[in-house]
Amino acid sequence: MHKEADIRIPLILGDKTYHDITEDVCAPVEGKANKLWYMAFTFAAIVALWGVCCIIYTIGRGIGVWGLNNTVGWAWDITNFVWWVGIGHAGTLISAVLLLFRQRWRMAINRSAEAMTIFAVMMAAVFPGIHMGRIWVGYWVFPLPNAFGSLWVNFNSPLLWDVFAISTYFSVGLVFWYVGLLPDFATIRDRAVKPVYKTVYGILSFGWTGDVKAWIRFEEVSLVLAGIATPLVFSVHSIVSMDFATSVIPGWHTTIFPPYFVAGAIFSGFAMVQTLMLTLRKVVGLESYIHVKHVEYMNIIIIITGSVVGVAYITELFISWYSGVEYEGYAFMNRATGPYWWAYAIMMSCNVLSPQIFWFKSLRTNLTFTFFMSIIVNIGMWFERFVIIVTSLHRDYMPSSWEMFHPTFVDVGIYIGTIGIFFVLFLLYARTFPVLALNELKSILKIAGEAQKERNRDTNASTPSNDK
Amino acid sequence: MSTENKYWRGVEELQEDPEFVENAKNEFPEQVPVDEFLADSKLAETSTSRRDFLKFLGFSTAAATLAACETPVTKAIPYVVKPEEVTPGVANYYASTFSDGNDYASILVKTREGRPIHIEGNKLSTVTGGGVNANVNSSVLSLYDGTRIQTPFIGETASTWDAVDSEITQKLEEIASRGGNIRILTNSIISPSTKAVIAKFTSKYASVANDIEETELDQSTANVQHVTYDAVSNAGIINANRVDFGKAVIPTYDFAKAKTIVSIGADFLSTWLSSIEYSGQYASRRNPDGEWMSKHYQFEANMSMTGTNADVRGAIKPSEFGKVALHLYNAIAEQMGKATVSAGDVDNDNGIVEKIAAAAIDLAANKGNGLVISGSNDQAVQSVVNAINTLLGNYDSALNIDTSSNLKQSNDSDAYGLVNEMTSGKVDALIIWGLNPSYSMPADWGFDEALSQVSLSVSLTGRPDETAQSCGYICPDSHYLESWNDASPRAGEYSLTQPVISNLFDTRQGAASLMQWSGLGSDYNQFIKDYWKENLFPLSGEMLFSPFWNKVLQDGIYSTKTNAISTPMVETEEGLEQGDMSPLASGNYGGDINKAASSINGVVGGSWEMSIYSKTGIGDGQQLRNPWLHETPDPVTKVVWDNYICMNPVDMEELDFNTSIQQQEPADVATVTSNGQTITLPVVAVPGQKRKTISIALGYGQAGVAVDGVQIGQNAYPLTSFSNGTISYNAFDITIAGTGETYPLACTQTHHTMMGRKMVNETDLNSYKTKGREVWNPKGEILDAYGKAQPFDELNLWNDHGIKTGHRWGMSIDLNTCTGCSACVTACYSENNVPVVGRDEVRRNREMNWMRIDRYYSSDADPLAHSRDKGDRDYDAMEDPAEYPTRVVHQPVMCQHCNHAPCETVCPVAATTHSDEGLNQMTYNRCIGTRYCMNNCPYKVRRFNWFNYNADSKFADISIAQDDLGRMVLNPDVVVRARGVMEKCSMCVQRVQAGKLDAKKKGKPVVDGEVKTACASACPTNAITFGDHNDAASEVRKSTESERAYHLLEEVGTQPNVWYLTKVKNSEEMRHLAAEPAHNHKEENGHGHDHEEKTEEHS
């Protein structure tokens, strides 16, 4: 049984009861949305629509509407892909790895972090799809029986590994998330007064009964899925990094990539979780559940992963010089001092320097500042992928082919559009799903909630605590 | 109705049953219950339910909808009577001749199902030797140009040939009968038969008027005259030879005999005279393993393609061409103890004086085996050049004035006289053919004004041009692929042009029109035959004409063994000035060099000078509507689709112009004023351009030649001027000023130096001869896991492909003989249906050419100070080309067909794979377009179909495949690629397959040289060798076993099937990286190869 020290900052603030938790979490689902939500949703939907239009335009006309060229065959498309996949890492890490490590503070954020993961991976999947010249035959990347006899996919290709890695990650993430949702859906179902709600949530909750056996199985399945999901956290971005690492392009051909990418993914994922949670707690009124303690924990992870990423950057630079390889040396020199020096400078300052500021406790516990920093980190991580992809390609082996890359409005439109789609999904989620794992939260209320700790402190003064 | 038989529909009819009779009146035996289901009344009782109604409604809607749809009908019409020689799927080749008054080549035309689709050189030709240039092999596309004039015109009204002929003949006769003046203005005509036609025409209309015997006609007063004028004139040489040797001809040049070549502004490998011929000759002496290697000095203002190939290049001002020639003369004369002449100073900012001295020493050392030429059209300069060649005794060796070249016959002063005559109203009829004088004559001549004074003006142009618009009659000439003709590029050499397709439009070739008006009918074919029977056949010694003719037609060429035929194409000018009267024996210089010198020394240059040049592909601008030529980058600047002002980057920085054209960094626009004429063009940085000079290409800016409504370039012809009896393409005092505007130029190469990398491996002749390959072409090695050095090819991560048996196709490219002429690039466009994408897409670096030619300038940054073993590489310094680069190199790069291809491993769907014959294959159908292969290609040779070039509206103006007519040129053996797939060089796999099939039919192995890629076949210098590398006797195998052979980026471990041969320059000794002692601390510690180990592990 878990034992929580009284002096720890409580995980649930305020004098919450079980009922309060239920009320707080179900309120957005059952009540009417406020003006702010409608404004945000409208804005996100317009952006999303614009992105969809850009995607349709791309598919209708050809990849030529993007800024790519003969030398730079990937740019914003794969940058966005890796960025979104990276963002999609935090959710599983929080729910699976922190579950295994019994970090109970995760319970306030895991549901939304996982939702973020699902949506981010969906956004990520958009890019490998639409970046194909002939998306209508995109299903050929799957090893399907086909009309071409023995024609098979190329198992040597890292792109194929990507297909497996991403689809596995997505399906496991989805199942894990959904399993966690079952008891909470059931709660909504049980509270629903409108028949439609009852039916819909009834179906969604898979007939959850809430008896002890169900709970036991629930716990077991969660553990098993966490076990399965944990290696995926590390495998997915390792494999994504192999898109680059297995190539011959200087700046891509680097063995450090897998760990470096995973650290970067966690780094950016946590930053995105910060962005979303800090918004969500305000908009949905969850200040009691997601508060400074969670933010501080996540900021600590951001310092660590940011530093890992920084070490990776410096290692790359060192190796490129130490190896003595002409092309490798130039690739990194060019990154730092070439025409894209500004992208490198943004990457370095946002990812390596800026998180170090969280060593100051006053700053890492400042929510406004954290929100600002989370945006900075996400910008930095986008530029990291941009730097890796574009600055390596634009000046590789043949100086005669060296070129610059310039995005078009479609490149920008699709990227912004996916952010719009992501927020549309997230906002819809915030109105229809239990945004906190309410039943799980109840399990810690007694030991880590503020009220309980108050009580403990009170009783500690007189008699030893009597844990119920 | 005579039959007795009668049939009944039944017993009822026979019996005339009343009910039946009643029913027979109705079409339907029962009443159709229309009312029932249309009326609402008694709805419940009707037999037709609402359901039925809906069925009817549904059916009729569906039927009506279906009926409205029409399946597009594509008709494939089989031959009713199949032509004997046409087998569908099998190409026919016909020998023919390309001759447009500017370029000449004996060619083979490949036709498929009656359509000419590709042009190759005719290997039998003793002149062009199987070479072509970009201009020649692109001309097949001009045939399918839908903007050609398609029918005769009277004024602006379309007419018929009968009407046009009768009106013109009537008017000509009327003019002739009153003694009016008739003039024929053409470009250089090298066809003896056409000349004969013109003679007949002349005599017909002359005799009517003057009633004098033909032979007594005095040229200067005859009422019918033929004036020859070339847009790009070489009259200076003709005039100089007339004065100096009494022969108004251009000599023939043989660069294969010249041990020292000094060219003063002559771009002889690209556009000067018979450049295809010269390229072959030149290249034959650029082999470092040959008996000897020529040494080439080039003095010029702009960085010409020829200049890039020179061993020693000096940048001089256009006003110094003559002075350099004089200095050269003096330097040689001093060595030979002859008198010198006065010579003005030349600007010595890039060591011109020393370079002239060196050239003089080499020339004098190789007396009789040198060649000095000049591209200047100034008679005085050419006269000095004649004097130098005479002094050195080069006549009858590298140049021959007895065997004249017919290619250029322009008489600029005659043309000037003609325009003056026209202006004063003395010309009654003018027939213009092969020339666009409104566009190409100097502006101050006022040709348009003069033309309006001519009552009968006839244009024989095939293209709608500026001149034709103001002519009273347009009698459209056929394309040369639709025409009969003959040609004599030089004395004693003949070739035939035969039609390979019937007239696409209602056109008639110009010679036939002239015949028609001379009353000779219009059967020009018969006329040529008769001419040959009379004049050339007797020289052949053959018995029968018919076999002789057929043989010549089949071979395409004919050489008279003797120079017996004495119909010089260039009329020896009569009425020479006093003292020049008698033709002198060859080598006897009769000119006055002091007079020439004083003329030259009188030239004063201004603060800015300009040279106007004609550039590769575009030439004099006759094929400006040809998209292939526009898409082929200029060999030096790599700019496409435009002309521009070439300027030295140092000057540009002073004027604050952008020196680096990029997608988002457009060129600055400047206005040039010369002789009161202005031209506004973007400025391009050309390292090696003489400081304070600019150069502009001719041929652009024709009216109506536009893409997306933007005219292609600007016309530089009006800036030419007329002085000393010739057109001058140089201006010695101009002003230039930026307009503050910018223009988005498209350039295929935006980085211009090699950055100290071994892209083009270079050495000098001395090092090559005296030092081992480890100095100038070291074999790369890497350390294996046990620290043992291994050649790059030996150490692999992957399994080798089984290409040790059977064919293994390979290619070797001799960088020493590649001049950068780009004939291979256009050949590839033609052979492989490569899409044309236009200026905007090239600007976005999306050119589709499968074969590109990289051009690198040397940098002032010492490559050794910045070598890879030094830690302190100054990349910024290495990026900037030198002000006057000592070396400029060309490197054709196409798919290297790597045996360990990085592209193959990364394709998720295995769309790019390795063939068991060593080719890297692209399966378009399987490609899904992830572009990973393109990213992972170290050579960056893969091309992605960014758009549907065959239908997208952006390419409507330029795409060949979007034009019903243009599509005819597509090679049916090569698929037209769809949007979203990757493509690249296939090493002409369709030709390889055809060659193998052919060999199989014959039951023999494939003979080396039978299969050639389009690029190898087009190359005028044979720099590209293709063949079976597994065949130990093959040319390509021998070539790759040469010590000069190396792989591009061999350290990546790709093991390409394309080899490059080290460039060997006949110039001062170069320093080699490998020869320098390594100072790397890591090397000393024995870790110097760490990086290579890394490559080994992951490649």
Interface residues (C-beta under 8 A of the other chain):
Chain A: R61 G62 I63 G64 G67 L68 N69 N70 T71 G73 W74 P128 H131 M132 G133 R134 I135 V137 G138 W140 V141 L151 W152 V153 N154 N156 S157 P158 L159 L160 V163 D243 T246 S247 V248 I249 H253 T255 W321 Y322 S323 G324 V325 E326 E328 G329 Y330 M333 N334 T337 L393 R395 D396 Y397 M398 P399 S400 S401 W402 E403 M404 H406
Chain B: Q662 Q663 Q664 Q749 T750 H751 T753 M754 M755 G756 R757 M759 E841 R844 N845 R846 E847 R852 D854 R855 Y856 R868 D869 G871 R873 Y875 Q891 V893 P902 T905 V906 C907 P908 V909 A910 R926 C927 I928 G929 T930 R931 Y932 M934 N935 N936 P938 Y939 K940 R942 R943 F944 N945 W946 F947 N948 D952 A978 R979 G980 V981 M982 L1049 V1052 T1054 N1080 K1082 G1088 D1090 H1091 E1092 K1094 T1095 H1098 S1099
